[in-house]
């Protein structure tokens, strides 16, 4: 599907430049969710159809990031999906993390410090050089939430491999607009309510087979069973032999909305989405006299930004005078120009 055709499946109010906070659902996702809620309200159907959406979502996510579905676990948050990786680190292990990392990919490592795990933070620009023979795991966001910086994925992975270190990636602010190969890392976790445009409560993690051998599925329940429908009651332990053993029971309606959104992204293709999103981000930067970048998220400092944007009806994140604007496939040049007119008035 061409991007221009796909854009007809959204009807955002003008001025939504805040996908880095949450994404907007396409019509197929919204319609599927409303139908599920209507069925739930009156008890019209059983739950199995809602759960099937989790399988569709898993397959669509795997295709987007270039891995097999059997290597993908589903959950609800990034920190929850990273927790078994953190718990498996031996006492004395060293984790290297950017110093301004979103805490979903920081707190899981920090809570292990009481076991003797060491967490060392460094500037993102120095992350590659900070990976050394003492590093057991390097954790970073593929795109930084704070300012949209795109991490040098290939360089970080190469440095980690040179020192036999694991690689843990939070791709929440990347997956959905930035093409990348998740299989190069050991774990890639993604919350789906931003660039994947799903309801909050759906999340995915690629877990490399070699890594899974080190992990214990402490949150295992019936849905982690080899056959979930035969795992309702009683022993023995009978978990799936792939990444599904790390699943938690899916939040039904989150995945009902996730599946159509992810499948639509696959139809459009992430290269086309990236080109569209980055072009709009650069239009915004140019209008403020800034040089172009390579991200769908940009931050700029503009005096009085919050009041100016609010008066114009533009919704973007503003913190301490810095505007964080984010652009996705439903964003338009008119949205950008509306924001520029407000900020330069």
Secondary structure as UniProt FT lines:
FT   HELIX           3..6
FT   HELIX           7..9
FT   TURN            14..15
FT   TURN            19..21
FT   HELIX           27..42
FT   HELIX           48..65
FT   HELIX           69..71
FT   STRAND          72..75
FT   HELIX           78..87
FT   TURN            91..92
FT   STRAND          94..98
FT   TURN            99..100
FT   HELIX           103..105
FT   HELIX           107..110
FT   TURN            111..112
FT   HELIX           113..115
FT   STRAND          118..122
FT   HELIX           124..126
FT   HELIX           127..130
FT   TURN            133..134
FT   STRAND          137..141
FT   TURN            145..147
FT   HELIX           153..162
FT   TURN            163..164
FT   STRAND          166..170
FT   TURN            172..177
FT   HELIX           182..184
FT   STRAND          187..191
FT   TURN            192..193
FT   TURN            195..196
FT   TURN            200..201
FT   STRAND          203..207
FT   HELIX           209..212
FT   TURN            213..214
FT   TURN            218..219
FT   HELIX           222..224
FT   TURN            226..227
FT   HELIX           228..230
FT   HELIX           243..246
FT   HELIX           252..268
FT   HELIX           270..287
FT   TURN            288..289
FT   STRAND          297..301
FT   TURN            303..304
FT   HELIX           305..312
FT   STRAND          317..319
FT   TURN            320..321
FT   STRAND          322..326
FT   TURN            329..330
FT   HELIX           333..343
//
